[in-house]
Amino acid sequence: MTRFLLDTNVLSEAVRNPGGNVDRALRDHAGEEIGTSPIVKGEIAYGLKRNANVRGQKRLEVLLQTLEIWPLEDPVSETYGDIRARLEKEGKPMGPNDLWIAAHALVLDAIVVTDDRAFSQVAGLKTENWLRD
């Protein structure tokens, strides 16, 4: 079974645009394992609280009831270190949260669903984009 880890921009779009591309893709992949990382959940919670978006917070709560939140467990930290060291050596900077999300997805053997091209720098990481038709 395919496992999809939703990145921040994809989960944010689902919160902002019920019935949009992401919601349709979620329905299309209903038989698959779909979840996210606590890192993504935290990024979205921060944005909603910073903007005092009560409606968005409620929509996120409902949406998260349909998704798994996969815990960060070893060997995610080791994988994070490997990815970060390799990318720094190659001169390819990547944000720290994205590094954690990439490491988490690699350990879970999950496809990162994202609109962020930075993930393409990570060797062996599979990605899909549900925001673009």
DRENDO-1510 file (C-alpha; in Angstrom, 1 decimal, always signed):
<recs>
REC; n; res; u; v; w
REC; 1; MET; +0.0; +0.0; +0.0 .
REC; 2; THR; +1.2; +3.5; -0.8 .
REC; 3; ARG; +1.9; +5.9; +2.0 .
REC; 4; PHE; +1.5; +9.6; +1.5 .
REC; 5; LEU; +3.0; +12.2; +3.9 .
REC; 6; LEU; +1.3; +15.6; +3.4 .
REC; 7; ASP; +3.6; +18.6; +3.5 .
REC; 8; THR; +2.7; +22.0; +5.0 .
REC; 9; ASN; +1.7; +23.7; +1.8 .
REC; 10; VAL; -0.6; +20.8; +0.8 .
REC; 11; LEU; -2.3; +20.5; +4.2 .
REC; 12; SER; -2.7; +24.3; +4.4 .
REC; 13; GLU; -4.4; +24.3; +1.0 .
REC; 14; ALA; -6.8; +21.7; +2.2 .
REC; 15; VAL; -7.6; +23.9; +5.2 .
REC; 16; ARG; -8.0; +27.0; +3.1 .
REC; 17; ASN; -9.9; +25.5; +0.2 .
REC; 18; PRO; -12.3; +22.8; +1.1 .
REC; 19; GLY; -13.4; +21.0; -2.0 .
REC; 20; GLY; -10.3; +22.0; -3.9 .
REC; 21; ASN; -7.6; +20.0; -5.6 .
REC; 22; VAL; -6.2; +18.6; -2.3 .
REC; 23; ASP; -9.7; +17.5; -1.1 .
REC; 24; ARG; -10.3; +15.8; -4.5 .
REC; 25; ALA; -6.9; +14.0; -4.3 .
REC; 26; LEU; -7.6; +12.9; -0.7 .
REC; 27; ARG; -10.9; +11.3; -1.9 .
REC; 28; ASP; -9.1; +9.7; -4.9 .
REC; 29; HIS; -6.5; +8.2; -2.6 .
REC; 30; ALA; -9.0; +7.2; +0.1 .
REC; 31; GLY; -7.7; +3.5; +0.2 .
REC; 32; GLU; -4.1; +4.6; +0.8 .
REC; 33; GLU; -2.3; +5.5; +4.0 .
REC; 34; ILE; -2.4; +9.3; +4.3 .
REC; 35; GLY; -0.9; +11.2; +7.1 .
REC; 36; THR; +1.5; +13.9; +8.1 .
REC; 37; SER; +4.4; +14.7; +10.5 .
REC; 38; PRO; +4.1; +16.5; +13.8 .
REC; 39; ILE; +6.4; +19.0; +12.2 .
REC; 40; VAL; +3.8; +19.8; +9.6 .
REC; 41; LYS; +1.0; +19.9; +12.2 .
REC; 42; GLY; +3.1; +22.4; +14.2 .
REC; 43; GLU; +3.8; +24.6; +11.3 .
REC; 44; ILE; +0.2; +24.9; +10.4 .
REC; 45; ALA; -1.0; +25.3; +14.0 .
REC; 46; TYR; +1.5; +28.2; +14.3 .
REC; 47; GLY; +0.3; +29.9; +11.1 .
REC; 48; LEU; -3.4; +29.6; +12.2 .
REC; 49; LYS; -2.7; +30.9; +15.7 .
REC; 50; ARG; -0.5; +33.7; +14.5 .
REC; 51; ASN; -3.3; +34.9; +12.3 .
REC; 52; ALA; -6.0; +34.1; +14.8 .
REC; 53; ASN; -7.8; +32.1; +12.2 .
REC; 54; VAL; -10.5; +30.3; +14.3 .
REC; 55; ARG; -12.3; +29.0; +11.2 .
REC; 56; GLY; -9.1; +27.5; +9.9 .
REC; 57; GLN; -8.3; +26.0; +13.3 .
REC; 58; LYS; -11.6; +24.2; +13.3 .
REC; 59; ARG; -11.2; +23.0; +9.7 .
REC; 60; LEU; -7.7; +21.7; +10.6 .
REC; 61; GLU; -9.1; +19.8; +13.6 .
REC; 62; VAL; -11.7; +18.1; +11.4 .
REC; 63; LEU; -9.1; +17.3; +8.7 .
REC; 64; LEU; -6.6; +15.8; +11.2 .
REC; 65; GLN; -9.3; +13.4; +12.4 .
REC; 66; THR; -9.1; +11.8; +8.9 .
REC; 67; LEU; -5.2; +11.6; +8.8 .
REC; 68; GLU; -2.6; +9.8; +10.7 .
REC; 69; ILE; +0.0; +11.8; +12.6 .
REC; 70; TRP; +3.1; +9.6; +12.4 .
REC; 71; PRO; +5.4; +9.9; +15.4 .
REC; 72; LEU; +9.1; +10.9; +14.9 .
REC; 73; GLU; +11.0; +7.8; +16.0 .
REC; 74; ASP; +14.5; +6.5; +15.4 .
REC; 75; PRO; +16.1; +6.3; +12.9 .
REC; 76; VAL; +14.6; +9.7; +11.8 .
REC; 77; SER; +17.2; +11.7; +13.7 .
REC; 78; GLU; +20.0; +9.7; +12.1 .
REC; 79; THR; +18.5; +10.1; +8.6 .
REC; 80; TYR; +18.1; +13.8; +9.3 .
REC; 81; GLY; +21.8; +14.1; +10.1 .
REC; 82; ASP; +22.7; +12.2; +6.9 .
REC; 83; ILE; +20.5; +14.4; +4.7 .
REC; 84; ARG; +21.7; +17.6; +6.2 .
REC; 85; ALA; +25.4; +16.8; +6.1 .
REC; 86; ARG; +25.1; +15.7; +2.4 .
REC; 87; LEU; +23.1; +18.7; +1.3 .
REC; 88; GLU; +25.5; +21.1; +3.1 .
REC; 89; LYS; +28.5; +19.4; +1.5 .
REC; 90; GLU; +26.8; +19.8; -1.9 .
REC; 91; GLY; +26.0; +23.4; -1.2 .
REC; 92; LYS; +22.2; +22.8; -1.4 .
REC; 93; PRO; +20.6; +24.6; +1.5 .
REC; 94; MET; +17.2; +23.4; +2.8 .
REC; 95; GLY; +15.1; +24.6; +5.7 .
REC; 96; PRO; +15.4; +22.7; +9.0 .
REC; 97; ASN; +11.7; +21.8; +9.1 .
REC; 98; ASP; +11.8; +20.5; +5.5 .
REC; 99; LEU; +14.9; +18.4; +6.4 .
REC; 100; TRP; +13.0; +16.8; +9.3 .
REC; 101; ILE; +9.9; +16.2; +7.1 .
REC; 102; ALA; +12.2; +14.6; +4.4 .
REC; 103; ALA; +13.9; +12.4; +6.9 .
REC; 104; HIS; +10.6; +11.3; +8.4 .
REC; 105; ALA; +9.2; +10.4; +4.9 .
REC; 106; LEU; +12.3; +8.4; +4.0 .
REC; 107; VAL; +12.1; +6.4; +7.2 .
REC; 108; LEU; +8.4; +5.8; +6.6 .
REC; 109; ASP; +9.0; +5.0; +2.9 .
REC; 110; ALA; +6.3; +7.6; +2.2 .
REC; 111; ILE; +5.8; +9.9; -0.8 .
REC; 112; VAL; +5.9; +13.5; +0.3 .
REC; 113; VAL; +3.0; +15.4; -1.2 .
REC; 114; THR; +4.2; +18.9; -1.7 .
REC; 115; ASP; +4.5; +21.9; -3.9 .
REC; 116; ASP; +8.0; +22.7; -2.6 .
REC; 117; ARG; +10.8; +21.9; -5.0 .
REC; 118; ALA; +13.4; +21.8; -2.3 .
REC; 119; PHE; +12.4; +18.2; -1.6 .
REC; 120; SER; +13.7; +17.2; -5.0 .
REC; 121; GLN; +17.3; +17.8; -3.6 .
REC; 122; VAL; +16.9; +14.8; -1.3 .
REC; 123; ALA; +18.2; +11.6; -2.9 .
REC; 124; GLY; +15.8; +8.7; -2.8 .
REC; 125; LEU; +12.8; +10.9; -1.7 .
REC; 126; LYS; +9.6; +10.4; -3.7 .
REC; 127; THR; +7.3; +13.4; -4.2 .
REC; 128; GLU; +3.9; +14.2; -5.7 .
REC; 129; ASN; +2.2; +17.5; -6.2 .
REC; 130; TRP; -1.6; +17.5; -5.5 .
REC; 131; LEU; -1.9; +21.3; -5.8 .
REC; 132; ARG; -1.4; +21.4; -9.6 .
REC; 133; ASP; -3.7; +19.7; -12.0 .
</recs>
